[in-house]
Amino acid sequence: MRTALVFFAGAVSFAQPPLDVTSGLQGMVDRHLTEIAKKQWEARSARVAQIRTPAAVKERQAYIRKTLIAEIGGFPEKTPLNARITGTLDRDGYKVEKLIFESQPGFFVTANIFVPKTGQPPYPAVLGTAGHSLDGKAAELYQRVWVSLAKRGFLVLAYDPPGQGERLEYLDPATGKSKLPGGGTGEHSMAAAQCLLTGTNIARWFIWDGIRAFDYLLTRPDVDPKRIAVAGNSGGGTQSSYLAAFEPRLASAAPSCYLTSWEKLWPGPGPQDGEQVFAGFLKDGLDFPDFLIAFAPKPIQMATAIKDFFPIDGARATYAEAKRIFEVLGAGDRMGYFEFDDNHGWTQPRREATYRWFAKSLQGRQDDGKEIEFKVDTPKELQCSETGQVATTFRNARTVQSINAALAEKIYAARAGAGGKNSPRLVRARLAVAEERGAPASDKRGAIERQGYTIDKIEMRPEAGITVPALVFLPSGGPPRKPAVLYVNAAGKAADAGEGGPIEALVRAGNIVLAIDPRGWGEGAPPPGPRGGYTATYQSAMRAILVGKTLAGMQTGDVLRAFDWLAARADVDPKRIALIGKGNGGVVALYAAALEPRIAKVACENSPASYMDIVRAKMHEGITGIVVPGVLRDFDLPDVAASLKPRAVWRVSEEKPDYAAWLR
């Protein structure tokens, strides 16, 4: 029923009644995931609070390391480092050696070694982990730490992470810069999603670089193997925290501007870069303090900023919990903490706190930590590779993407669900799809009359805290039981619901159509715009992964409950219900059909055809919401489609598919 005139640009149009069903659903998914996360971190805190003996600490440490290694997908085997010094610089009080080594075959790591000229070797050494700077190890801020430590008698090995400095993996030859924005974060996020699909994490490669850098230091006679530490800020604070947990040979650590608590980080900036999100981290009962607990009783210092986006309240709580565990081991003085009232960054107060910490823990002396002024080198002067990028210096240079793709090929050949085998069991387990089934509670929230059919507005409630808005298109006349279509469009249920649109064509062909917004789409989509520097979809997807869920799995559960609601209607022929999915909705449609044999046929329009295709691709977009950690260890989307035989599966690529003809 047309009710109002709207004038614009000299043309006349008729406004249609709005197709929204309800309100207040923005943020619903995050609220739901918050409830799950809260139970998980509270359960963890209760368990850690029960630790009262050194034996209990040791048990916790073993659990932390075992679980973390599993979450990142384990490590590769150690291979020759093929280390070579490509040049040296003579500086006041120290020299710089330019190092390239291979943490894996063809995975070239560029590093600068700051070697003291004073004191007697073997020196205590520090692994310098760079934060998210475009210049990586050579950023002026980080050089101030490396040089200041070298002038104090520490040998420092500072190296570029993947995607930064001389290790750009998405290099634009025309500009010599990355094709992706973000100073490393863009490159990390691109590869991170692909790593999750193989059951790994991009952090695996960061950590492995650090472990192999440690191995290299052991080959140097001027390094004391018993006095090797790690330090870094921001993204480097992340890496140094990880290495504290993963590398038991370290003697001391000083992470800056990273450690907080998930309880405090969650509602604010939320999940950060891909290397900072381990699948199942909260579900497995882990939190930031566990990186510190794993290191006990060796000396480790948190350096924090009161105005950091990593919340200071979380940092203080993490310190208090870790301090208590250190005290259980009789080593309370080895859990250090420094706080300064400034913003995120390795500012001078935190740099000087780092110098004091290492002087005490590695040299057994007191140091005021005062940092003097000195000139730093340019990134060009510190350049280790011939061209300034390993990608163009070495023909056989590999990237995180190429290594992960090679891993995918291996696990793909051995996947348990090849050809559709065991598909329902594997899909349900890998996606963590809820077991609960049956028509969900629902309420009618209005109706719209159109020529030849009616649209009912329905609220479905598949579980506590979740509302799935739906539109039911009911044709006038026809048999008492009609064929039906469940319509799932990632762009929202209303995208194709206009007069003269694709859904109307299905209804005029005699089909009842149920178009829904599974959580996270349409009316239930998160608020638009970035949050904490990341898209709203990314934030929701990462929150789900942290608590052991997946967006695709939860949406699949919503589709299945909507199917149950549709099949229970007296005016629907339950043997003639088809499912149409558009965009990422096509992936969810396949999953739902694999778990519901009563779905008669499935169409997937302009949807991703294969996770392997995504992993093999140099770049990708729009897949965050359908990422399923470890999926390629079990199955790929063609396997799911194969499991539906003899039911029809139509992969739609044409511009205006004739669904009415397909359904006949």
QUICORHU-V363635 format. One line per field, one symbol per residue. phi: phi as a letter, one per 20 degrees, with the letter a starting at -180 (. if undefined). A space follows every 50 residues. Layout:
phi->???
This chain:
phi->.ecbecdblnddbdfdgfefebbnefnffffffffffgffffffgffffe fccgfffffffffgfffffffenmdfffcgflfbedrccecfnacddedc cdfbgmdedebddedfedmdffefcceedeffdgelgegggfgfffffff fendedddcffgnclecfdcfegfdmdffdeolofffffffffffgfend bgfgffffgfffffgfgfeefedefecdcbbacmgffffffffgeedfef dbbbfclbfbcfgefgfefmgdfgfdcefmgfgemdbggfffgfegeffb cedccfeffegfffffffffffgffffgemcgfeeebccbebegqefggf ffffffffffeddmbebfmfeeebedeegffegeefenbffdedfefdcg fffffffgfffffdffdgmnflfgffffffelffffcoffgbbedpbcec fnacdeecddcfbgncddfbddedffmnffddfccedcdffofegdeffn effgffffenefcddcdggnclfeffgfnfcmncfffggfffgfffendc gffffffffffffgfffeffedefecddcdcdmffffffgffffecffff bcccdldgeaffffffffcbbmdgfdfcgmgffdacfffffffegeffcd eecffcfeffffff
